[in-house]
């Protein structure tokens, strides 16, 4: 008799497991539909520390009142969502969490040069990304070095990204003479990556993965040596990237 009861319990659990899985799948499908990214979007989830989560764990924390940042590319039907730390709001990024080999987040941001730019626009070449804001003294100081590096490396893409609006970004370009393409209104991207220290440089490899990063980088005080520092960093990142 006890054996019969045990077998019955095991059978019940076996039948319930697919139901729970189906319920979780349905929940994610409803959530994905609310993001308006098409029929089968590619979604990735991170916790507040930047570690990957599955949807049930992400949804559980949402149910506990946590908010999240999201950066997405509607054309590629892709998004990366990151839970915020308790009490954090938009514009309060968590810890920088992207390391070599991680896929760079999807994005679509307006460009001062016109139109909207996406991650896919830069595929096929190494892309150096500089995160800045207009009143950041080290960001201002690095502009001549960034311009000089871009002039010497025509085989690469160069993109400067700010969380600030178009007018503020344009003021920075006009006053400081930055020659790179500039994308603005990037709070969702900087929050999701965890950019909270400026300037931050990231190198994206031709396949769209992180090749290296310098958070709150500090080049040497002598302007003549800053270009050497930047060149060494980028070449080291490239070498490590190709050896993966």
N, C-alpha and C positions, 0 to 999 in steps of 0.2 A: 504494500500500500504506500509506504513512504517513498519507495522508488518510483511509483506511478506519479505521485504528487511532484517529485523532483523533476521528472521528465516533462511534466506539464508546465512547470515554472520556466524551465529552460526553453521550451517551445514558445511560450508567451514572450519571453525576452527576445528571442530570435525574430519574432514577428514584429515586435515594437521597434527594433533597431532601424529597419528601413523607413519606418514612419517618421522617426526622429530626424533621419537624414533628409527625407523628403521635405519635412517642415523647415529645416534649416535652409535647404536649397530654395524653397519658395520664399522664405524671408529675404534671402539675398537677392533674388530676382526682383522682388518688390522694391527693395532698397535701390538696386541698380537702375530700375526704371525711373525712380525719382530723380536720378542724376541726368537724365536725358542725353545719354551717350550712345544710343542705338540699341539694337536687339541683343547683341552679345558683347558687352563691353569687357575690357580687360581691367580688372580692378585689383589693386594691391593695398594692403592695410599695414600700418605701423602702429606700435604703441607709443606712449609719450616719450620713451627713451630712444625711439627710432628702430626698434626691433620688429621683425615681421610678425604679423598675427593672421590667424584665419578669421573668416567672417563671424562665426559664432562668438569667439572671444572679443572681437571688436564690438559686435552688437550688444554683448553683455555689458560692456563698459559704457556704451551709449545709453543703455537702459538705466544705468546708475547715475546718469546726469552729466556725463562727460561730453564736451564738445570736440570738434575736430577741424583741422584745416584740410583743404583739398586743392590739388593742382591737377589740371586735366587738359586733354587735347581732344576736342569733340570730333575732329577730323579723323584721328586715329582710333577713336572710341576707347580711350584709355584714361585712367585716373589713378592717382596715388593719394590715399587718405591717411592722415596721421592724427592720433588722439592728442589732445592738448593736456598739459599737466593740470591738476585740480586748481581751479580758480583762474587759469590763464585765459586770455581773450585774444582776439585777432591782433596781430602785430607784436605778440609776445612769444617769439619762437622758443622751442625747447633746445636741448643740447644738439650740437652739430653731430650728425650720425651717419654720414655717407663715407664709405671707405672704398679703396681701390677695388674695382671689379663690380661694384653695385651699378645697376641700371640707373641712369640719370632720370629724374622724374619727368613725365610728360608735361608740357606746358603750351600755352598759346597766349602770347603777350603782345600788346601794341608796341610798335617801333616808332621812334622819332623820325626815322627815315621813311615812314609810311607803311601801311598794311599791318598784318599780324604775322608774327614769326612763331614757328613751332620747332620742337626738338628735331623733327625729321628734316627740316630745312638745312641742318648742319651735318647730316650723315655723310660719311665717305671721307671726311677730313678730321684732323684733330681740331678741336674747338677750345679756345681759352676763354673762360668766363670770369669776369670781375664783378663782384657784388660791391656796390658803393652807395653812399648817400651824399647829398650836396654839401653839407657842412662838416663832413668828416675830414679832418686835417690830413691824416695819412692817405686818404683816398685822393685828395688834391695833390699831395706830394708825389704820388706814383704816376700821375698822368704822363709826364714826359717820358718816363721809362716804358709805359704801355704803348705809347705812340711809336717810340723808337723800335720796340720789339716787333710790332705789327709791320713796320716798314721793311724789316729784314726777313720776314717770314710770310711771304705771299702765298705759301702753300697751306696756310692754316686759316681757320675762321676766328674772329674776335668779337665777343659780345659782352657788353657791360649791362648789368641788370640792377635796377633800383626799385625799392618798394614805393618810392615817391611818385607824384603825378607828373604829367607831361610837361607842365610849365616849369616845375622845379628841376626836372631832368634837363630841359632845354637851357635853363639858366646855367646849370653846371657846365654843359657842353660849350656854351657861348663864352663863359668867363674863363674856363680852364683849358679849352682847346682840345678836348678829347676827340680823337678821330674815329674811334670804334663805333660800330652799330650799337645803339642804346635802346634797351627795352625798359618800359616803365610800368608802374602799377603792379609790381610783382610780389605783393605781400603774401599771397597764397603760396607762391613758390618758395620764398625765403622762410616762411613759417614751417613749411613741410620739410625742407632740407634741414632747418635748424640754424640758419645764418643769423647770428646775433652779435657777432664781432666783425668789425670792418677795418680795413678791406679784407675780403676773402677771395682767394683765387681757386678755381677748379678747372682741371683739364679733362675734357670729354674725348674719349677715343673715337675713331671713325664708326664704330658700331653703336655708339650711344651710351657707353659705360664710363664710369669714373676712372680716370687714369691716375689722378693725384689731386691733392688739395693742400692749400696753405691757409689756415684759418687765422685771421688777424695777423697776417704776414708782416714781417718787418725787414725790409731791405736795408742795406748799410746806409749810413748818413751821407756818404760821399756820392753825389749824383752820378759821377763817372763810373762807379762800381755797381750801381743798382741794376743796370742792364746785364752785367755779368751774373749777378745773383739770380735774376729771373731766368736767364738762359740756362744756367746750371739746373735749376729746379725743373724746368719743363723737359729738358733732355733726360734727366733722371726718371721722371714720370713716364716718359715715352718708352724708355728702355725697359722699365719694369712692366709696363703694359704689354709690350710685345713678347715678353717672356712668360706671360700667363699661360 
